[in-house]
């Protein structure tokens, strides 16, 4: 991917779609390299300076998310929640395997509705 220039800042490949554009006051993390957002950024400092203790993950590739994204957050002392219906996989079997075996090792798996209910109930 590096050689393809697929995600060059200011290009179409790096653009954020309007529906997901940051709102005023949102934190935008730049300089991320690879799957671990902590490795090449000041994300840890930003989260801790705001008193945040929980990280919620979603996105593509459940197997990469569990081992490469969840573990570093868990190791840094953050509670990690993975939204099981907000991740994509290359197959249903990969998705089911990640939810059943991978996510529970590094995070608290739950659906987006369960997460929403927990926030409303004050338990997330």
Secondary structure as a PSIPRED ss2 file (coil, helix, strand):
# PSIPRED VFORMAT (PSIPRED V4.0)

   1 X C   1.000  0.000  0.000
   2 X H   0.000  1.000  0.000
   3 X H   0.000  1.000  0.000
   4 X H   0.000  1.000  0.000
   5 X C   1.000  0.000  0.000
   6 X C   1.000  0.000  0.000
   7 X C   1.000  0.000  0.000
   8 X C   1.000  0.000  0.000
   9 X C   1.000  0.000  0.000
  10 X C   1.000  0.000  0.000
  11 X C   1.000  0.000  0.000
  12 X H   0.000  1.000  0.000
  13 X H   0.000  1.000  0.000
  14 X H   0.000  1.000  0.000
  15 X C   1.000  0.000  0.000
  16 X C   1.000  0.000  0.000
  17 X C   1.000  0.000  0.000
  18 X H   0.000  1.000  0.000
  19 X H   0.000  1.000  0.000
  20 X H   0.000  1.000  0.000
  21 X C   1.000  0.000  0.000
  22 X C   1.000  0.000  0.000
  23 X C   1.000  0.000  0.000
  24 X C   1.000  0.000  0.000
  25 X C   1.000  0.000  0.000
  26 X C   1.000  0.000  0.000
  27 X C   1.000  0.000  0.000
  28 X C   1.000  0.000  0.000
  29 X C   1.000  0.000  0.000
  30 X C   1.000  0.000  0.000
  31 X C   1.000  0.000  0.000
  32 X C   1.000  0.000  0.000
  33 X C   1.000  0.000  0.000
  34 X C   1.000  0.000  0.000
  35 X C   1.000  0.000  0.000
  36 X C   1.000  0.000  0.000
  37 X C   1.000  0.000  0.000
  38 X C   1.000  0.000  0.000
  39 X C   1.000  0.000  0.000
  40 X C   1.000  0.000  0.000
  41 X C   1.000  0.000  0.000
  42 X C   1.000  0.000  0.000
  43 X H   0.000  1.000  0.000
  44 X H   0.000  1.000  0.000
  45 X H   0.000  1.000  0.000
  46 X H   0.000  1.000  0.000
  47 X H   0.000  1.000  0.000
  48 X H   0.000  1.000  0.000
  49 X H   0.000  1.000  0.000
  50 X C   1.000  0.000  0.000
  51 X C   1.000  0.000  0.000
  52 X C   1.000  0.000  0.000
  53 X C   1.000  0.000  0.000
  54 X E   0.000  0.000  1.000
  55 X E   0.000  0.000  1.000
  56 X E   0.000  0.000  1.000
  57 X E   0.000  0.000  1.000
  58 X E   0.000  0.000  1.000
  59 X E   0.000  0.000  1.000
  60 X E   0.000  0.000  1.000
  61 X C   1.000  0.000  0.000
  62 X H   0.000  1.000  0.000
  63 X H   0.000  1.000  0.000
  64 X H   0.000  1.000  0.000
  65 X H   0.000  1.000  0.000
  66 X H   0.000  1.000  0.000
  67 X H   0.000  1.000  0.000
  68 X H   0.000  1.000  0.000
  69 X H   0.000  1.000  0.000
  70 X H   0.000  1.000  0.000
  71 X H   0.000  1.000  0.000
  72 X H   0.000  1.000  0.000
  73 X H   0.000  1.000  0.000
  74 X H   0.000  1.000  0.000
  75 X H   0.000  1.000  0.000
  76 X C   1.000  0.000  0.000
  77 X C   1.000  0.000  0.000
  78 X C   1.000  0.000  0.000
  79 X E   0.000  0.000  1.000
  80 X E   0.000  0.000  1.000
  81 X E   0.000  0.000  1.000
  82 X E   0.000  0.000  1.000
  83 X E   0.000  0.000  1.000
  84 X E   0.000  0.000  1.000
  85 X E   0.000  0.000  1.000
  86 X E   0.000  0.000  1.000
  87 X E   0.000  0.000  1.000
  88 X E   0.000  0.000  1.000
  89 X C   1.000  0.000  0.000
  90 X C   1.000  0.000  0.000
  91 X C   1.000  0.000  0.000
  92 X H   0.000  1.000  0.000
  93 X H   0.000  1.000  0.000
  94 X H   0.000  1.000  0.000
  95 X H   0.000  1.000  0.000
  96 X H   0.000  1.000  0.000
  97 X H   0.000  1.000  0.000
  98 X H   0.000  1.000  0.000
  99 X H   0.000  1.000  0.000
 100 X H   0.000  1.000  0.000
 101 X H   0.000  1.000  0.000
 102 X H   0.000  1.000  0.000
 103 X H   0.000  1.000  0.000
 104 X H   0.000  1.000  0.000
 105 X H   0.000  1.000  0.000
 106 X H   0.000  1.000  0.000
 107 X C   1.000  0.000  0.000
 108 X E   0.000  0.000  1.000
 109 X E   0.000  0.000  1.000
 110 X E   0.000  0.000  1.000
 111 X C   1.000  0.000  0.000
 112 X H   0.000  1.000  0.000
 113 X H   0.000  1.000  0.000
 114 X H   0.000  1.000  0.000
 115 X H   0.000  1.000  0.000
 116 X H   0.000  1.000  0.000
 117 X H   0.000  1.000  0.000
 118 X H   0.000  1.000  0.000
 119 X H   0.000  1.000  0.000
 120 X H   0.000  1.000  0.000
 121 X H   0.000  1.000  0.000
 122 X C   1.000  0.000  0.000
 123 X C   1.000  0.000  0.000
 124 X C   1.000  0.000  0.000
